[in-house]
Amino acid sequence: MTLWDGFFRGRRVLVTGHTGFKGAWMCHLLARAGARVLGYSLDPPSTPSLFALTRLDADPPEGLRSLRADILDLPRLRAALAEFAPEVVVHMAAQSLVRPSYADPAGTFAANVMGTAHVLEACRLAPPQAGARRAVVVVTSDKCYENREQTQGYRETDRLGGHDPYSASKACAELTAQSYGRAFFPPERLAEHGTLLATARAGNVIGGGDFAADRLLPDMARAFARGEAVRIRRPQSVRPWQHVLEPVCGYLLLARRMFEEGAAFAGAWNFGPDGRDVRTVGEVAERFAALWGPGARLDVNHGAPEGPHEAGLLTLDCAKARERLGWRPRLELDAALGWAAGWYRAWADGTADLRGLTTARIDEFSEL
């Protein structure tokens, strides 16, 4: 079972947050699969952005329609969902960064918790047609777990929590989805409501086109493009690194399995790399700098960690997705970093067709 054997061809897919990094990759992926996509989002969260650089707004691929709107505007979201009648919903709209959540905690909770509630409420109030199904995937984060800095990967049954506002908001989004699943979309009443609901918790994603502030590869690419050294704040922190196409394909595979096979695939799912790709920030920074080549300089902080609290160790146990969903990572970290470095170098040079490069990566990934 793959994404390329016709399941998504002509299928209506609502993607919230489609102007973001993951969302733009999702749009390109669904376009290659032949889906009909309605993207619902605010303007891109950064300048530049993958969304703009690959002309998803100026020259959208066939089947993609964009609606610039806020998920906190429930009447407009309800109207859009009712009119489009999606068969698959992938909810990714969010405030997606730890450090900005300290600057605007209330805004982070509003976007990530109430935004999730609004998407699920719109689904509740616009159910599928009688006898039909709708698969809903709510994307949260690996940071939704109560982090005890343990070496063992977190499983889907582990306790939720969060020290910083971003992490806590993602735990709250999980609880919100869990509540809607139990109260309004229980599996035993599937014939009545027609909605299957899952949540997806992914590790640290990398890849060309991420330009968010205070993220490792975007900070490095911007600095290297200017010929400047980049300061590495927390070189000893450990993260589960993976190319963005790994979890994005996982989300769509999860939606498909729910749609075709039912309630056995509802609930929470982890999407992360194999253990060998759980590496320190310092290791990843050094490898990316080597792949970039001349002009890449690092300023590694060997003192006390800078800035507000961030997790020092975070890993995921993804056995459930491998064994039950049939999903597994395809790219080793060195290859993922090579793809990312190539994309950012093309952007820095200013001569490449970034849309063509992005779709070429999707086609290469599909061959894996």
N, C-alpha and C positions, 0 to 999 in steps of 0.2 A: 504494500500500500504506500503510495507516494502522493505528493501534492500535484504531480504532473500527469496523472492518468485520467483527467477529465472531471473530477469531482467538483472543482471550483469553477469550471467553465460555465459562464452565464449565471452563476449563483450570486445572489445579492448579499454583500458583506458590508456592514457598517463598522467603520474604524474610527474611534474617537482618538484624538491626539495625533492625527495623521501628519501634522506639520512638524512633529518632533523627529528626533533621530531614529528611534525604532519605528515610528509611524511611517516615515518616508520610505525606509527599507521595506516595510510591510506593503505599502502601495505599489512599489516596483515589483515585489514578489507576486502579489495578486494580479497585477497587470500581465505578468508573464504566464500566469496560470489561467488567464481568460475570464477573471471574475468581473462582476459589476460592483463597483465600490462607491459608497458614499463616505467621504471623509468629513468629520465634524470636529472642528478645532478652532482655537484662537490662532493668531498669527504665529509664524515660527518663533520659537523661544530664544533664538540667537541670530546674530548677523556676523558672518554668513551662516547659511543653513543648508543641509542636504536638500531640503524641500525646494529651495530657490535655485541652488546650483545645478540641480538636475531637472529644472524646468517643469516641476509637477504642477505648478500654478499656471505658468505662461503657456505651456504646451502639454497639457495632460495627456497621458496615454489613453487609448480607447477604453472606455468603460469606467473611467475615474471622474467623479464629480465632487467638488469641494464646497463645503458650507462653512464659512467663518462664523463661529458662534461659540458661546460659553456653555459648558455642561451645567453650570450653576443657574442657567436660564431654563428652568424646567418646562414652561409652556412651549418654548421653541424646540427644545429637545424632543418633547412628546410629539409635536407636530411633524418633525422631521422623521422620527421613527415610524409613526403611523403612516405617513405618505410613502416612505421607501419600503416598508414591510420587509426588513432584512431577515434572511434565513440564518445568518451568522452575525454575531456581534462580538467585536474584539475591543474591549475598553482599555485604552492606554493613556488617555488624557490625565495629566497629573502635574503637580510640582515635584520634580524628580530628583532633587539634589539635597544632600545632607546640610551643607554649610548654609545655603540660602534659607533653610528652614529655621535656623537660629535667628535670622534677621526678620522673618515674617512667619512666626509659628501659626498665627490665626489663619492667615491666608493659605498656608500649607494644609492645615486640617480641613479648611473649607473645600479646597480643590480635591483633596485625596479621599476625604470621608463623605462629605455631602455630594461631591461629584459622583462618586460611586453609587450612593443612594439614589441620585437622580437618574442615572442610567438604568438601574434596576427597576426603579419606579416606572420609568417610561416603558420598559419591557413588560412590567406587570399590567399596565393600563392599555397596552396595545398588544395583546397576545397574538400568536400565530392564528391563521385561519383554522377552522375546525379540521382535526385530523392531521394537521401539519405539525412540524417541530421547529424550534429555534434553539440553536446552540449559542450560549453566552460565555465568553472567557473574560474574566476580570484579571488584568495583569497587576500584580502588586510588586513585591521585591523580596530578595533573600534577606533583607534587613528587617522583615516583619517578625523575626524570631527574637525571643528574649535571649540576648547574646551573653553567654557565660564564658566566652573566650576559650571554648573547648576545642580540642583537636578533632573530635568525632564530628562528622557532618550532621547538620540538622535534618531531621525527618519531618514529613508533613504533619505528624501527630505531636510534635514538640510544642512547647508553650510559646505563645505569641507575646510580644512586648516591644520595648524600644526606649533607649535612653534619650536620643535626640528627637525633636518634633517630627522629622521626616520618617524615621523608623517607626515611631509610635503611630503616626497617621496611617502607615501601611498595615500595621497590625489591626488598627481600627477598620480599615477597608476590608480586611479579611473577615473580621467579625460581622461587618455589615452584610457582606455577601453570604456568610454562613446563616445569618438571620433570615435573609430573603429566601435562601434555599430551603430552610426548614419551614418558614411560615407561609410562603406563597408558591414555591416551586418544589414541593416534596416529590421524590421519585415515585411514590406509590400513587400519586394523583397525576401522573404525566399525561394520561389521556385527556384530563380536564384542562390543564393549563398549557401543555405543549412546550414547556421551557426547560432546558437542561442547563445547569449552571456549574461552572468550574472556576477555580482561581489558579493563577500561574505565578510562581516565585522563581525568578531567574537570578543568576549570579551576575558579576560585573561584565558588561558587554563592551566590546571594542569594535572598531571598524571605521572605515572612511566616512566622513560627513558629520561626525559628532563635534560640535563647536561649543559645548557648554563650558561655563567657567568652572574653575576648580576641579577639573577632571584631568586625569593623568595624560592621556594621549592628546587630547585637544590642547592642553597647556604646552605640551612639548612641541607639537606641530606648529603652533603659532610662534613660539620662541625661536625654533630652528629656522622658520621661514624668514624671520627678521634678523637672523644671525646672532641671536642672543642665547645666553645660558638660561636654563630653566631650573628653578629651585624645586627639589624633591622634598616634600615636607615630612613624610612618614615612610622612609624606605623599608622599615622592617614590618610594616603592616602586611598581612596575608589576605589575599582575595581569590575567589574562584573566577578566573578570567576565561572568556569565550567570545568568539566572533558573534556579531549581532544576528547573523542568519541562523545560528543554532537555536536560540530560544524562539525567534520569530517563526521558524518552521515548526517548532514544537507547539506553539500556540495554535497554529492552523491544523496541525495533525490532531491535537486534542479536540478542537472544535469538530473536526470530521468524525472522529471516533464517537463523540457524543451524539452527533446528528444521526449517524448510521446505526449505532449499536446501543444507544440509550444510557440509562442512569448509572451503569457500572463505571462510566468514565466521568461522572460528576465528582465534585469535591476539589481538594487541593493537590497541586502537583509542583514538584521542584524540577527546574531545568538548569543544570550546571555542568561543568566540565568533569573529565576524569581527574583522579587524584593527582596525576603528574602535572596537571596544568593549574594547580593551586599554588601560586607563587607569591613571593614578596613584591611589593611595589618597586623596590630597588632593582630586583632582577629584571622585571618587565621594562623599567626605564632604561636600563643598560642595553638590553636587547633591541629595543626600539631605536635608541640612539645609534647603535651599530648598523641597523638596517637603513637608517636615514642617510648615513654617510657623512661626508665633509660638511662642517658647519654645525654639527650636533654637539652641544656642550651641556653637561650636567653640573649642577651645584647641589650636592647631596647634603642634607641637614643631618648631622650626626649627634646633635644635641637633643634637648627635650622636645617632644612633639609640639608643633605650632598649632595655634588655633583651638577651637572648641573640641569637645570630646568626639572622637570617631572610633569605631570598632577597630581593634588591633588584629583580630583573628576571626575569620568567618569562612566556613565551608558548608557545602550542601551534600546531603545523601540523596542521589537521584536514582536509586535502585527501582523505585516504583515506576518511574517513567520508562526506564529501560525494559523492565520485565513485563509490565502490563500494557504500556502504550506502544512499545516497539520503537521508541525514540532513543537515539544515542548521539553523542557528539561526533562530528565528521572531521573537523579540522583540529589538528594539534596546535598548541599555542604558538609555536614558532611560525607555522604557516599562517595563522590568523594575524600575527603581528606583521608578517611580510605583506599580506594583502592590505592591511591598514596603512603601513608605511608607504606602499606604492600609491595608494589613493591620495594620501596627504601630500606626497611629493608632486603628484600630478596637479593637485590644487595649487601648491606653492609655485610651481612653474608657470601656471596660468595658460597653458596651451592645450591641455587635454580636453576631450569630450567626457565630462564627468558622468553624464547620464549613460553614455555608452559603456564607460568603465564599470559603473554600478551594475548595469544589467548583465555585463559580461561576467562579473563575479557571481551573480545569481545563477547564470547558466553553468558556470564551472562548479558551483556548489551542488547544483542539481545532479551533476554527473557523479558526485561522490556517494 
